[in-house]
């Protein structure tokens, strides 16, 4: 039982870390797009 709970906890932790990483990459791409858009308007 403890082994199963430990495995589930580790899987949940990795899943949450992955979501934060993907969110961060999305924000970086959005900022880069805004800079390119600003340069195109000049």
N, C-alpha and C positions, 0 to 999 in steps of 0.2 A: 504494500500500500504506500509506504514512504517513497519507494523508488518511482512509482507512478506519479505521485504528487510532485516530486522533484523534477521529473521529466516535463510535466505540464507547466510548471513554474518557469523552467528554463525556456521552453518553447514560447511562452507568453512574453517573457522578457525580450527574447530575440525579435519577436514580431513587433513589439512596441518600438524597439530601437530601429528596426527597418522602416517603420512608418515615419519616424522623425527624420531619418536620412533622406527618404524620398521627398518629404515636405521641404527640407532644406535645399535640395537640388532644384525643386520647382521654383522656389523663391529666387535662387540665383539666376535661373534662366529668365524669369520675369524681369529682374533688374537689368539684365543684359539687354533684353528686348526694349525696355524703356529708354536705355541709353542710345541704342541704335535708332529708335524712333525719333528721339530728340535731335540726333545728328542729322537725320534725313530732313527734318523740318527747317534746319538752318540754311 
